[in-house]
């Protein structure tokens, strides 16, 4: 099963990260992404926000925080 281009739920997002992209949701990875997503000076965060909007960035941050709670 292929995930949607833009995940709309935690389960879709987790599948996209772990299966489609092959990235383990380790504590270090999660913490690094949370730090980056909270930094408006991070170039990738600015690009992500410009492409998907601040509401989706906030949603993804929430999913990373949810993942952090489960590791």
Secondary structure by P-SEA (a helix, b strand, c coil): cccccccccaaaaaaaacccccccccaaaaaaaaaaaaccccaaaaaaaaaccaaaaaaaaaaaaaaaaac
